Amino acid sequence: MKWGKYTPYILLIPTLVIIILFIYWPAVSSFMLSFYKVSPFGDIKIFVGFDNFLNLFKSKTYLNAIKVTVIYILVTVFSVIFLGYLIALLLDNKVFGVKFYRTLIFTPYAISFTIAGALWTFMLNPVAGHINYFLNRFFGISANWLTSQPFALISVMVTSIWKMLPFSIIFYLAGLQSIPEEVIESSIIDGANNWQRIWKIKFPILSPTTFYLIIMEITHAMFDSFGIIDIMTRGGPVESTTTMIYRLYLDSFYFQKTGEAAAQSVILFIIMCFITFFYFKFGEKSVHYQ
Amino acid sequence: MKRFVMLLVSVLLLAGLTFSVTTIEFWHAMSGQRVPLIEDMVKDFEELHPDIKVNIQFTGSYPETISKLIAAVQSKNAPHVVQIYEIGTRIMIDSGVIIPAQEMLDKDPSFDIGVLLDPIVNYYTVDGKLYSMPFNSSTALLYYNKTLFKEAGLDPNKPPKTYDEFLEYCRILTKKDSSGKTVQYGFTWPTHAWVFEQMLAVADAPFVNNNNGRTGRATEAVFNNEAGIKIFKLLDQLNKEGLIINTTHEDWSAARQNFISGKAAMLITSTSDVQLFEEGLKSNNYELGTAFLPVPDVSISGGPVVGGASLWLIKGHPDNEIQAAWELMKFINNEEQQIKWHKGTGYYPVRKDAVETLHYELFYAENPNYFTSLLQLLLAKRNYNTAGAVIGVFQEAREIIENAYDKMVAGQMTPEKALEWAENEVTKLIKDYNKFYQ
């Protein structure tokens, strides 16, 4: 078979058609819609220019959603990275039954976000849940975990951390196991103690993993948090758990405000562009690759 | 072989001519134990009309169903009949994609609208036109646990009537253990603004202007009135004294659980749960009681607003399919099906003949709780306040009212401030929405 000049392009056509239909075209129409006010059934469109964006940044509701998202991302990503690394260190030890522990610890990863939300909703039920039962039993305290501030946000964050933790443990564990024995041995000979080995030697060696995980966890927290929030709190109380993605869902699918929702998706798009940009720009330079 | 194929083709063609089957799509939002009920209805319909095939589909919750309908309409793939919740009425009228039920009724002498219960017809009639076919109608109802009433020394046959009595009952019914932890609450609810709307109508007050949007498009919210404030004050008091369990927003099932398990002695939720509570409470050895929604004062008497959903006919389909869809809508609405539906759920039978038949069968004598819910509806005052509000931004208005409630509970706002804030926000939404239709 002879390869003509255009053969590669012909072979690319099927992929291109699908990408254009399902990714580029919707993206372009989102951009266009963000400049309109759209009636619920989409039959009436009023051009409003940048009003949708301006109104978003003037609206307390949206500013609050940004605040909640920032808190949510900072807390969950930091905890997932930090705890993930520590647990991976423990699992890296050769103790009896370590494979069993590993399997147990990885299970949340196999569960979907929605099911994680449902599980924790059961446990956090104010009158029949396990968590209040034990708290009340041992400390004589209890809380309305999902319906009062600030507990609702805390509950949602804990659930997300629980759910996302295995992902970082897997990566850290793989990284730890691939650190050459010589490095560790020479550090012992040089007299570094355990603490120094963990933070001054192993952690820097794993910096590519850390960097990759931070990016991944940010995207997780931005977009996948939706399932957990929808199941556990529906964004309440007083919007204290309404993140940007949940706000987008509400405006688009509950309130039929297509224009405003499109503007929000453009904002999320821009944020993701920044994250990707930083990933490529600094990811290569400042991270130590072995 | 060739001959055989020819024969088969001609037989199929012949069969096709004699039974040309019309296929229609029917989307609904009924989940759980209501799915088999509604599927049986469709099966009965298909048996009666072998030339019509109905593709029945569960399309998620009410808001999800409306979202899917919008997507389907835009991709020119709309169903024929779709079940839309009551507060979607304004959006559906404005959508321009529907055939008002009135148009079909005017052409069809076999159906007299007089057979439907007045309050239900009133709800779905806007500007003098019936827009959709009533199907599953409900209102809010006060459910209470007679066993817990007895334990607390209250007369189980005297449910509270006014807000003052209601508050007093909640105090009596709330119990704490030795460590000070509340083990039984007086009241629970699904933390749903729908309950607020119901109580507002029971107090005979309007939700929006222009006679609740029924004599002209509503332009302002007006629920920050005396009646509204009294409701918020009552709820505030219940929270301050720790007599109420709140759920997350619009969480019907959490409220049900609180009530069935006996953690709360009273509950305001939909009449469509009567059947569920009859069984649920019995399995926990409790006895169920039902009562009208409380009023601010004995001198005031409005009535609950019809909630639930109705069936809408979507245009843009061939005539034979529209006709088939109309037959389905009438069938679901017929006496026998409505009786089955009523008994299986607690939603009202939307027809007078169904109520009559049920009475002859002694159904209401044997099931007083079903009777309470029906009686509350039938005894209601008939005016614009109890007909219910019609606005296009209802779903978001509810979120705002629920947020106002949260702010009040968290102590960030007084009941008056919270309601004033909510009213302003909802007015803004209404004005924004109306820009499309000026």
Interface residues (C-beta under 8 A of the other chain):
Chain A: K37 S39 P40 F41 G42 D43 I44 I46 N125 P126 V127 A128 N136 G140 S142 N144 L146 T147 S148 Q149 M232 T233 R234 G235 G236 P237 V238 E239 L250 S252 F253 Y254 F255 Q256 K257
Chain B: P63 E64 I66 S67 I70 V73 Q74 I91 D94 S95 G96 V97 S179 K181 T191 I245 N246 T247 T248 H249 E250 D251 A254 Q257 N258 S261 K263 G392 V393 Q395 E396 E399 E402 N403 D406 K407 V409 A410 Q412 D432 K435 F436 Y437
